[in-house]
Amino acid sequence: MVSRIEPDRYADTGFAVKDTPPEVNAMIFTAMMRKTQEERLLMGFDMMATAREMVWSGIGTEGTTEEKRGRFFQRFHGVNCPWQATVDSQ
């Protein structure tokens, strides 16, 4: 999933962080661009794994595996799990 940055600030650097001064943002962007494509991809995978761990840690232990997966999906993606509705209706 790829999202587009907001074009209002720092669009020339690829970042849309609004609480970072432009010179610091440019420094971060330059440092990121010095990395290889593979390094940037691996950083993305690491961030995704960390996000998944954080969501799973907040799910709790109650409920069936299907229910926990449905709660994970909803928290991680922000929408109800499409297959959860079919499980709930049975």
Secondary structure as GFF3:
##gff-version 3
##sequence-region A 1 90
A	DSSP	alpha_helix	22	34	.	.	.	ID=ss1
A	DSSP	alpha_helix	37	57	.	.	.	ID=ss2
A	DSSP	alpha_helix	65	77	.	.	.	ID=ss3
A	DSSP	alpha_helix	84	88	.	.	.	ID=ss4
###
